């Protein structure tokens, strides 16, 4: 370095020499003189916004040392009383609206602002904080945002743009409402953020913190921690901040499975996803592919109903689906006749279990010796947001799953291979976070969507509020109504949990409709059915004016078991009769909501808003057009629908079956498997057993809208007319 | 006869629906016809009416048949789902034919008690019918009383479980407001061991420790002030005046828990009333049927 390029100056009485262009801050630091700062980091361009690094250079005002280049003969004072006082005031001003202790201080005790405030004795600020609060954003799986703790130092913005070149973060707002923003002020989880963690690592306060996942460590037998350097070698952790990865590294382990070993079992609850590094895995459904058929016995005289497992070819139920593919939480679908498939290296499975804590949808066994990464949701989120990994997943989906996914939808069964091939590069895979709108009522219809992962809520806005029309799970589709009519969206579709959809553009949809008139006809028929169902439901809503009737969900019901509490002696004959009729498993509990002097006993109401359907990992519970619930043959007996039913009206019926012995591939043993059942109204008999067995004429099966018509009318009449 | 008239009077006061009306009419007709037959038969018998005569035996057979039919209800309940006619029909038959059996048997006995066995039989029959009428009246009136008085009613078998949950909820409410309670004390009589309770909330903690928790834990403490709604209202009103505004919400929650506890106690009591009479009615009915069989055998044999 030439002497001409060196500049001499004095810092705190010490003569030093540094290259021209060096900032005063760096000059001091190079000579072991520490100047406190908040907004400045060595790997980012200095911006001088926090002013905490002020020094006295003999000018009229103090200067921010991080942005002030050295000058020949400059005399710098970094720690005079006046400088310290100015710095202390700045810190106190920043502390005025800082939520102390902030998340970072609570988490790791290293909030830089609070540390400085402690040093200066200014932890409790004398200044009044502004009235406006900027709020929090917890939409990201791995990073929590507390805008109130943000000091607008821009370290995160520079980390995102300069260090990682992602350009997601910026500033939004004015004055006291100024805050950092993701994309065009989207919630972080819904933005294009790739979860590299650079912003979180850069943040000096608790504004951006690593989210602590409840289960921070995977405790699986044989789980092998993955060294940070090995994690960073994986392509999908490229460009992820090392510190961020290090904070999350307990949430991912490497696991080795011997051939035949069970990796996860259907129906079990879990919180992890698996990524196959090498080897192959066999995914299958061990539960019998059959539904519960309850029939009368001994010429129906004894009133005994026997329940047994029956396949759909032997017992075709009304509106039973004819689909041949069972959708599971993996990049493949299983065939109804032979529900087995192979997963290969590079495949990810268990996403829904990991992100939304649903039960496992299938049993996965090592087909060969294999190695997998098992991860918690924060790591999965980081992976899924990684551009390389997204590209790999997209490619894998287009190559392997798109065809089966389309063909699994009966409407599209007739599409030719050529057409699917033409769609392969055109479809888009889109992800949505819980609550995020996929399309809104009234917007122009520009796409058709197929649900790949998660549950979509379809709702319409009416003057009285929102009405839920349907919950769509994997394999179902939406958006056809607006496209077929060339009109606007007739409903709002939003993600109920972590949803992934396949988007087909309006142009491709139009092409498909033109080329395959039979597909269009089927879609039109579906659209008409859905419209009719929605009209029926709307008419029901408008004809039930009683608040409590609605609040109790009675309007939701197609058929209710009512107990007249003025006649019921609480003898439980109805419950015993139900159990007697159904192999000892009662589908009725004499408890529930009350309306007037009636008890709405816990028995399936065939709700209009069937929450039981939300979360079924294999989509085996659905609704007929008559709005009655039907449980398809591939129910895996996880019991989630029974848990979800707000009225406790779904029961799990145990059956003795032959199934694979745990841990021993191919060896079958007798074991108990469960199937979900709900009240079947003892349909083999003229009257349900519970009603038949009530000695006091207290039990009644009724259509609530007819049964309560008089009461509702009376209540309606009592409301003063305007 | 007075008994029968009482029964009729009681029945008139019951809300008799269409199905009951048919049974009532049929019963009255049977009773009327039987009475006419009996009067003619008694007037025409020089030695007075006797159970051993043809008419007397006929009354005995009909009366016994009614008793047996009434007794079969218990068996019918065991096979509730067998399609043997609706349980409701069986219950109607049980009520009306069972009641009718008494005057018919009285006609059979010719208004005499007879020997020891027949006297015991008659007394048993009267007790069984009386207890049945008492039970029917209870089952008629008490359900609507329960509906009104116990809006928080639960399944009877679940009451202990719900009560345990109430104690847990109450503990949680007080702990949230006053800080941890020293629940490790096995006696639980004094949970006021917590030292970090704010001074303003000490009355709440003490009230809970000394009055409410023992009330919730010991279901037999019926005479406690919290066992009465009116007294409890006063207690909670006074407590609120001792507490800051912030403690009013938890106090209201505790008040609601006490109300639920009282309702569960009342449900237990009413449930025992509602079904307790069966403890007398059922065994005596069985004894009656058994002795009636012995009487029939003895009478026909000897």
Boltz contact constraints between the chains, C-beta under 6 A:
constraints:
  - contact:
      token1: [A, 301]
      token2: [B, 83]
      max_distance: 6.0
  - contact:
      token1: [A, 302]
      token2: [B, 82]
      max_distance: 6.0
  - contact:
      token1: [A, 303]
      token2: [B, 81]
      max_distance: 6.0
  - contact:
      token1: [A, 303]
      token2: [B, 82]
      max_distance: 6.0
  - contact:
      token1: [A, 303]
      token2: [B, 83]
      max_distance: 6.0
  - contact:
      token1: [A, 565]
      token2: [B, 147]
      max_distance: 6.0
  - contact:
      token1: [A, 566]
      token2: [B, 143]
      max_distance: 6.0
  - contact:
      token1: [A, 566]
      token2: [B, 144]
      max_distance: 6.0
  - contact:
      token1: [A, 568]
      token2: [B, 143]
      max_distance: 6.0
  - contact:
      token1: [A, 569]
      token2: [B, 139]
      max_distance: 6.0
  - contact:
      token1: [A, 569]
      token2: [B, 143]
      max_distance: 6.0
  - contact:
      token1: [A, 573]
      token2: [B, 80]
      max_distance: 6.0
  - contact:
      token1: [A, 577]
      token2: [B, 80]
      max_distance: 6.0
  - contact:
      token1: [A, 577]
      token2: [B, 81]
      max_distance: 6.0
  - contact:
      token1: [A, 580]
      token2: [B, 81]
      max_distance: 6.0
  - contact:
      token1: [A, 581]
      token2: [B, 81]
      max_distance: 6.0
  - contact:
      token1: [A, 591]
      token2: [B, 155]
      max_distance: 6.0
  - contact:
      token1: [A, 597]
      token2: [B, 147]
      max_distance: 6.0
  - contact:
      token1: [A, 689]
      token2: [B, 81]
      max_distance: 6.0
  - contact:
      token1: [A, 692]
      token2: [B, 86]
      max_distance: 6.0
  - contact:
      token1: [A, 693]
      token2: [B, 80]
      max_distance: 6.0
  - contact:
      token1: [A, 693]
      token2: [B, 87]
      max_distance: 6.0
  - contact:
      token1: [A, 694]
      token2: [B, 87]
      max_distance: 6.0
  - contact:
      token1: [A, 695]
      token2: [B, 87]
      max_distance: 6.0
  - contact:
      token1: [A, 695]
      token2: [B, 88]
      max_distance: 6.0
  - contact:
      token1: [A, 695]
      token2: [B, 91]
      max_distance: 6.0
  - contact:
      token1: [A, 697]
      token2: [B, 88]
      max_distance: 6.0
